[in-house]
């Protein structure tokens, strides 16, 4: 396929924050779909201290041309001071599914 499609991953403090971000992304046609995965455990260093936190992960499917708008929206709505926002290219996928992503993402504003 091509690298025109991406997954955007972000960990949220709770399901409510994840659903708010997911609904906003879908409502604004920035992504085709968001998976919400509750109950993940994150272990990390923050401000010199080891942290262990229960979080909710979101995985959004979109086009690479929408990345900047998605990043800005997540940053504006995310409760964390430094939100995780990571893009991963989709290098292969079912052609009809990728076409569905393209049909549901508006990249020109």
Secondary structure, DSSP 8 states (H G I E B T S, - for coil): --SSEEEEEEEESSHHHHHHHHHHHHHTTS-SEEEEEEEEEEEEEETTEEEEEEEEEEEEEEEGGGHHHHHHHHHHH--SSS---EEEEE----HHHHHHHHHH-----
